[in-house]
């Protein structure tokens, strides 16, 4: 073999060696780029997807942000009146709280995306809330106009880049003088966390965020004959649990449904239950999905006044796969276990609700109408659509305008 041949052979051997080393190193590079994990870290999350059923049973479009903010003043949120009163959607994502558990101090990052929606409130301070630039009224109005033109809304997200978990911390958590159901979520053994901001450290027992979206919920519920409710699973995953609730004044009742069936016809519950039996049934549902006992209690106490207020509603456990699809969650380092339990709340406009509202309107009984809160506007819209008497329809329209203006006033004054 000549000198040229020997040189060529050496070059080929060198190239093969380099390629072999590159291929051997590739898995290592991939591993280095993938998120790290922490075997001692656990994450548990709970939250609610609130909707109201239209006549066809599917979630209707409504103004889910109307009514009082019901949150402490230290919680961050968009504050323009146009935003708070003008954003229509199908789903109000309410009070997801994300707990962490670890036996050693550590720092983590968290990123949450929200399908077809907008993150509206959060605490502690986040590094980024997308889309950015919506804090001015002009930009918010433009965003709302764009929102209303689209059938599918853009996604949003929230990110916390550096969260310090501090086991056994004795840090003082922020609190206001007035009572607020927000604080009930702290009654767990979760690890306290700290986030540094330009104005100082913020401490809490969880990450909190809220939002509104236009995604389609996985369950429909419509009226059937004899005041029965026809509930239907709209997705391929099985609904883990379902509960039909009704309250009229001081009387309440609930019925646990067969959630495994694709379609179920539910009788109205008898109003002979009490809050203790209801609490036990709901907490058992939550614990069965993986929440700790104190977390299930905290979730129940957070939503005691809202889930079980006047009216009728279907409560169901949202399948984990569905939650992950509309609310992707990324934690780094990755926990050894992540539990996510979301309750779907589908408000029902039953004949009993319509009769109660009609009677309260005739008697000018504002205290009864107030019991229906933020759902009064869509209830009245439903009644107007069904009413054939022109005089009565005009009466309903007049009160609808009054109710809507009252809710907008509440928004702009908070």
N, C-alpha and C positions, 0 to 999 in steps of 0.2 A: 504493500500500500504506500502511495506517495505521500509527500508532506501535505498536499492539499487535501487528500482523502482523510488523512489522520486528523487534520484540523477540523474538517467538516464533521467527522464522527464525534470528536470531543465537544463541538458546539451542540450537536444533537443530544448527546448525553447530558450536557449541562442544562439544556432547555427542558429535557424530560425531568431532571432532578428538581428544577425550579417549579415546574408544573405539579410534580408530585407533592412538593412541600406546600404549594398553594392549596391544592385540594385537601391535603391533610389538615391545613389550618382553617379551612372554611367552616367546619362545624363549630370550632372554637370561637371564631368571629361571630357566627350566628348566635351562639349561646351568650356571648358577651353583650350583644345588642338587644337580647330579649329582656323583658322586665325581670328583675330579681324577685325572690320570694322570701318570706319570713315565716318559718314554721310555727312561731309563737304568736302570730298575729291573727286575730279573728275580727270579721266585720259583720255586723247585723244591721239591717235597714228595714224600716216600715214606713208606709205612706198610704195615701188615699187618692183614687181617681174618681172625682165626683162629676156626674152627668145627670141630665133630666131626659126622660123618655118622651119622644114625640108620639103622635097617634099610631104610627106604624111600629112602635116599640123600639126603634133605633134612637141613639142619642141625638138630641136636637141641638141646633145652634142656639146659643143664648149669651147673655152678658155675665159670665161667671165671676167677674171682678167687682160687681156691684155690691153695696153694703159696706159695713164697717171693716176696717183693716184687721181688727182683732189680734194685733201683734204688738209686742213691746216696741217702744220708740227706737231702741238700739238696733233693731233688725233693719238691714239695708233693703231698699226697694226703689223702683221708679216712682216719681212723684208728680208727674204732670197730670192735670185733670183729664186731658184727652185720653191718656193711656188708661187711667183707672176706670173710666166710664165707658170707653168706646171700643174695647177689644172683645170681639165676639169669638166664640170657640165652642167646641163640644165637651171639652174636659177641663176641669179645674184640678190640677195636681196639687194636693194639699198636704202640707207638713210632712214631706219625707224627712226623716231624721236618720242619720247614719252614725251608728255607734262603733267604737273600736275597743278591743280588749287585747292587752299585752302585759307581760310580766317584766318588761325592761323598757327604759326610755328609748325612744326611737323617733325618727322623722320619716314621714310619708308624704306622698302627693296623691291628689284625687282629681279625676276629671269625669264629668257627667255630661252626656249629650241628651237632648230632648227632641224627639221626632215631631216635626210639624208644629213646633211650639215656641214658647218664649219663657225663659226663666224670669220671674217677676220679683221675688223676695229671697233673701239669703242672710245667713249669719253663721260663723264669723265672716270677716271681710275676705272676699275672694280676689285672686290676682287678675282673673279675666272673667267677664260675663259677655258671651257673644250672642247676637251681633253687637258690636260696639257702636258708640256714637248716638245713642238714643236718649240721652239725658236732656236734650233741649226740646222744647215744645214743637218747634218746626219739624225737626227730624222725626219726632214721634208721630206727628200727624201724617207725615209722608209714609212712614212705616205702616200705620194703621190703614191708610188708603190702599197701599200695596197688598196688605194682608187680606182686605176685603175683596180684592180683585182675583186673588189666587184661589184655586180649589185645593191645592196642596201647599201648605205653608212651609217656609224654609226651617231648617233645624236651628236650635240654639244650643248653648253649652255653658258650663261653669267650671272653673278650675281653681283649685287651691294647690299652690306649688310646694309649700313647705309647712307641714302641720307637725308640731312636736307633741308626741304622746307622752304623758307624764304620770305613770302609776303612783298612787299614794299622794298625789298633789293635794295641797290644801288651799289652792288658789280660790279667791272669792269670785263667784260667778255674777255677772250683771243681773240686776233685778230692779224692777220699779215697784212703787208702793201699791199700785192697784193689782187686784187679782187678775190672772190671765192663764188660760189653759196651756199656754206655751210651756210653763214651768213644770207641768206634770211629766213631760218627756224626760226630765232630769232624774226622775226617781228610779234609777237603775244603777248597777254596779259597773257601768262602762268606765273606761279609762279617760280621765280628763285630758283635754287637748288645749294647746296654746298656739296662736298665730301672731307673728310680729307684723305690725302695721306702722305707717309713718306717724301715727298719732299715739302709738303705744301698743302693748300686748292686749289681745282679746282672748278670753278663756271661755270654754263651754264643755259640756259633756257629750256633744255630738256636732255633726255638721247638719245645718238646716237649710232647706231651699224649697221654693214653691214655683208654680208656673201655670200657664194656660196653653191648651193645644187644640188642634182640630183633627187629631187622629180618631179613627173609628174604634169604639170600645168593643170588647169581645162578646158582650151579652146584650140581647134585646129583651124587652118585657112589655107586653101590651095587654089591654083589657080583653077578656074573653067573656062568654056568657055567664050570667049569674054572679057578676063581680069577681070572677076568677081572674088570675093572672097567668098569661102564657109566656113562660121564660124560655129563651132559646140560646144555645151556645153557637156563636157565629164563627168559631175558629176550630182548627183540628185538634188542639190540645184540650184535655179534659179540665173542666172547672173543678178545683179541689173541694170547694164547699160553698154553700149558698144559704142565705137566711132572708126570709120575708118578714118585714117589721111594719107595725102600724101603731100609731098613737092618736088618741082622741081625748083631749083634756088630760085628766089624771089617769086614764085607763090606757094600758098598752098591752100588746101581744106580739108574739113572733112564732114563726114556723120554719123549722129547718127542712130544706128541700133536698131532693135527690139530685145532687149536682152531677152525677155520672151520666145521666141521660142527656141526649142532645137537645131534647125538648121536654118541658115539664109544665103541667097545668096545676097551678097552686090555688088552693082555697084561701080566702082571707083569714088571717089568724084570729082566734078568739081573744078578746081583750081581757084576759084573766091572768096575765103574767105580772111579775114584779121585777124591779131593777136588779135584784140579787141573782135571780135565775137567769136573766138575760146576760148579766156580766159573766157568769160561769160558762154559759154556752159560747159566748164570743171569745173569751180567753182560751177556752179549750180549742176552738178553731185556729186561733193564732199560734198557740203552742204546738199544735199538730204540724204546722208548717215550718217550725224550726225556731221560733222566737223563744227566748228565755222567759221564765214566768214573770219576772219583774218588768221585762219589756212589754209583754202582753198586757200587764196591768197598766203600764204607763200609756200604752196606746189607747186602751179603753177609757182611762180617765181623761186623756187629751180630747177625745171625741164624744164623751158621755152626753154633753149638752147638744151637740150637733147631729150626730148619727141618730139620736133617739128623740128628736124634736117632733113637733106636730106633723102629721101626714103619714104617707106610706112610702116605703122604699125597699129596694132589693139590694142586699149586701152580699158580695161574693168575693172569694179569694181569686185574685188574678193569677193565672198560670205564670210560673217563673220565666218560661221561655218568652212569653208575651212581654213581660216587664223588661227583660233584657233587650228586646227588639225595639221598644219605643223609648227606653231610658238606659242606653248603654253606659256601664260603669267601669272605670279603670282605676285601680289602686296600685301604687308602686311604693315599696315592694308588695307583691301580691300576697294577700292573706292565705293562710292554710285553709280557711273556710270563709265563704261569703254567703250569708243568708239574706234574701230579699223577700219581704212579705208585704204585698200591696192589697188593700181592700178596695174593690170597686163598689161605688155607691151610685145606684141608678134610681133617681127620684121618680115616683109614679104619680100621675094625675088621675086618681081614681074617682069614681062617682061620689064617694064619701067626701073627698077633698073638695070637689066642685060644689057639692051641696053646702058644705061648711062655709066656703068663700061666698057663695051666693047669698046665704042667710046673713052673713056678717055685713055684706054690702047693703042689703035691704035694711038692716038694723043700725047701720052706720057704726058698727062695732069695730073700731080701729084696733083694740087690744087683741081681738081674735085674728084680724088680718096680719098684724105684726108677727104672729107666731110662725107664719110661713116665710118670713124674712126674704132673702134674695130670690127664692123660688116663686114669689107672688107674681112677678112680671110674666114669666113663662106660663104660669097657671092661668092668668088672665088672658094671655094670647091664645092659649088652647081653648078656653071657654068662648072667646069671641069667634074663633074659627068654627065652633060647633053650634053657635046660637043662631036660630032662624028668626027670632022676634027682633025686628029692627029697633024698637024702643029699648029693649034690654041690651042689645048689642051696643047701642049708643052709650048706655049707662056704663057698661063694662069698659068701653073705650075711654070714657072720661076718667074712670078710676085708674085705668092702666097708665094714662098720662101722668096722673098725680103720683102714682106709685113709682114710676120711672124717675120723675123729677126728684122725688124724695131720696131715692137711692143715689142719684148723681150728686145731690147736695151732701149726703153722707160722705161720699168719696172725696169731694173737693174740700171738705172741712177736716179730713183726717190727715 
